[in-house]
């Protein structure tokens, strides 16, 4: 049992570094070069993101961030606005679901009207 807790702690300590590496990979894919990052310094800010929204959601937010048109995709902008990005992403997902339901209802009405 004690070993599991220690293993979980090790995994939690690695999570910010994994997200920073994800950021670097997404940045490289977008701009063709790897940004220079002080991983030890950035670890603390990334840990705050994880503590706020969870690891899985942080991964989704980083991936979504690179689908936006933000110029340069600075890491500090992500840290300072991840909560807004999260809110926008949530509202966008809800809007997409609402539009899907409306299209389905319209399709049923149109198909029903032809019979």
C-alpha positions in Angstrom: 0.0 0.0 0.0 2.8 2.4 0.9 4.6 1.6 -2.4 1.4 2.5 -4.3 1.3 5.9 -2.6 4.9 6.5 -3.5 4.4 5.5 -7.1 1.4 7.8 -7.3 3.5 10.7 -5.9 6.2 10.0 -8.5 3.6 10.0 -11.3 2.2 13.3 -10.0 5.7 14.8 -9.9 6.2 13.8 -13.6 2.9 15.1 -14.8 3.9 18.8 -15.2 7.0 17.7 -17.1 4.9 15.5 -19.4 2.6 18.5 -20.2 5.6 20.8 -20.8 7.0 18.2 -23.2 3.5 18.1 -24.9 3.6 21.9 -25.2 7.1 21.7 -26.8 5.9 19.0 -29.3 2.8 20.9 -30.2 4.9 24.1 -30.6 7.4 22.2 -32.8 4.6 20.8 -35.0 3.1 24.3 -35.4 6.3 26.4 -35.8 9.0 24.0 -36.9 11.2 24.6 -33.9 11.4 23.6 -30.2 10.9 26.5 -27.8 13.6 26.9 -25.1 11.9 26.4 -21.7 13.3 26.2 -18.2 11.3 23.1 -17.2 12.1 23.4 -13.5 10.7 26.9 -13.4 7.7 26.1 -15.5 6.9 23.0 -13.6 5.2 25.0 -10.8 2.9 26.9 -13.1 2.0 23.8 -15.0 1.3 22.0 -11.6 -1.2 24.8 -10.8 -3.0 24.1 -14.1 -3.1 20.4 -13.2 -4.4 21.2 -9.7 -7.1 23.4 -11.1 -8.5 21.3 -13.9 -6.9 17.9 -13.6 -4.3 16.3 -15.8 -6.6 14.9 -18.5 -8.3 18.3 -19.0 -5.0 20.1 -19.0 -3.9 17.9 -22.0 -7.2 18.7 -23.8 -6.7 22.4 -23.1 -3.1 22.4 -24.4 -4.2 20.7 -27.6 -7.1 23.0 -28.0 -4.8 26.0 -27.4 -2.8 25.1 -30.4 -5.9 24.9 -32.6 -6.6 28.6 -31.8 -5.2 31.4 -33.8 -3.2 32.9 -31.0 0.0 34.2 -32.4 3.1 32.5 -31.1 1.2 30.4 -28.5 3.3 31.7 -25.6 3.3 29.4 -22.6 2.7 32.3 -20.2 -0.5 33.2 -22.0 -1.7 29.7 -21.5 -0.9 29.8 -17.8 -2.7 33.1 -17.4 -5.8 32.2 -19.5 -6.2 28.4 -19.2 -9.4 29.0 -17.2 -10.9 31.2 -19.9 -9.8 28.7 -22.5 -11.5 26.0 -20.5 -14.8 28.0 -20.3 -14.7 28.8 -24.0 -14.0 25.1 -24.9 -16.9 24.0 -22.7 -19.3 26.5 -24.2 -18.1 25.5 -27.7 -18.8 21.8 -26.9 -22.2 22.6 -25.6 -23.0 24.7 -28.7 -21.9 21.9 -31.0 -24.1 19.4 -29.1 -27.1 21.8 -29.3 -26.6 22.3 -33.0 -26.4 18.6 -33.6 -29.7 18.1 -31.7 -31.3 20.9 -33.8 -30.1 19.3 -37.0 -31.4 15.9 -36.0 -34.8 17.4 -35.0 -35.0 19.3 -38.3 -34.1 16.1 -40.2 -37.0 14.3 -38.5 -39.4 17.1 -39.3 -38.4 17.2 -42.9 -38.5 13.4 -43.3 -41.8 13.3 -41.5 -43.3 16.0 -43.7 -42.5 14.1 -46.9 -44.6 11.0 -46.0 
